[in-house]
Amino acid sequence: MISFLFAKIKIHPVFWFVMAAGAITGHFWEIAIAFFIVLVHECGHGFAAYKFGWHIEQIQLLPFGGVAKVEHASDRPMREEWLVILAGPLQHLWLPLVFLFLFLLRRSGVPRTSNCF
């Protein structure tokens, strides 16, 4: 299922310029984290749409946001539409817990294999 969603992801070409600008200006990790948050948000919409049997055309990641394109969403029941709409923002509820875990893991002195944090 997850591989199905990842196969639908398209990254806009201008996004790579934004990543390069972040690397040049020393803000690579900030941009990478923002990219990850947008990716998780859009995958939330995509996962909910997939569970309702909607045809997902693509999940497009733009330089400053994202779009989950689905086919014929207007002919679906209102309940399904609302759940697909809310699935994106609901992903933001568990994300802080992941980052808190990573922060606490870093502070606990657990040996790391690289300096990526």
C-alpha positions, 0 to 999 in steps of 0.5 A: 500500500505504501509503495503504491502511494510512493509510486504516485508521488511526483516532485516539481522540478522547481523544488530541486532549486529550493533544496539547492538554495537551502543547501547553499544558504545553510538551511538544508535541514529546515527545508528537508523537514518542511518537505517531509511534513508536506509529504506526510500530509499529502500521503494522509490524504492519499491513504484515506482516498485509497482506503475508500477506493478512490483513483489517485492520479498523483501526489504532487510535491510543489516547492511550497506545498503539495496536492493530492489529485484524485479522480471524480471526488465530487461524486463521492459521499460527503462523509468520504470527502470529509474524511479524505480532507481531514486525513491530511491535517490529522497527520500533524497530530503524530508528527510532533511525537516522532520529532520529540522521540528523535530529540530525546533519543539524541539527548540520551546519549545513544550512540549514533552512526553519523552526524545527521542529527 
